[in-house]
Amino acid sequence: MNKLDKNQIPKLGHKINQLKKRISRTEQNGNTGKVEFRKMRINKIKKQILEILNKKKK
């Protein structure tokens, strides 16, 4: 994993929002093939954000 710092939190939040929009669009169209993968990506990004915040506290 690359180096993480608190400056990347807004970028990661933006990426989460992009994935959520893409999920909602595909659910409306009926294409649910990649929805689970995108949800896993969202969880991975959330873990990265928590890791950054925990490093900041130390």
ZIRABEL-V148098 format. One record per backbone hydrogen bond with DSSP energy under -1.0 kcal/mol. CO is the residue of the C=O (numbers start at 1). NH is the residue of the N-H. Records with the same first field share a line. If there is no record, write none. Layout:
CO = NH  NH
This chain:
5 = 8
8 = 12
9 = 13
10 = 14
11 = 15
12 = 16
13 = 17
14 = 18
15 = 19
16 = 20
17 = 21
18 = 22
19 = 23
20 = 24
21 = 25
22 = 26
23 = 27
24 = 28
25 = 29
26 = 30  31
30 = 32
34 = 38
35 = 39
36 = 40
37 = 41
38 = 42
39 = 43
40 = 44
41 = 45
42 = 46
43 = 47
44 = 48
45 = 49
46 = 50
47 = 51
48 = 52
49 = 53
50 = 54
51 = 55
52 = 56
53 = 57
54 = 58
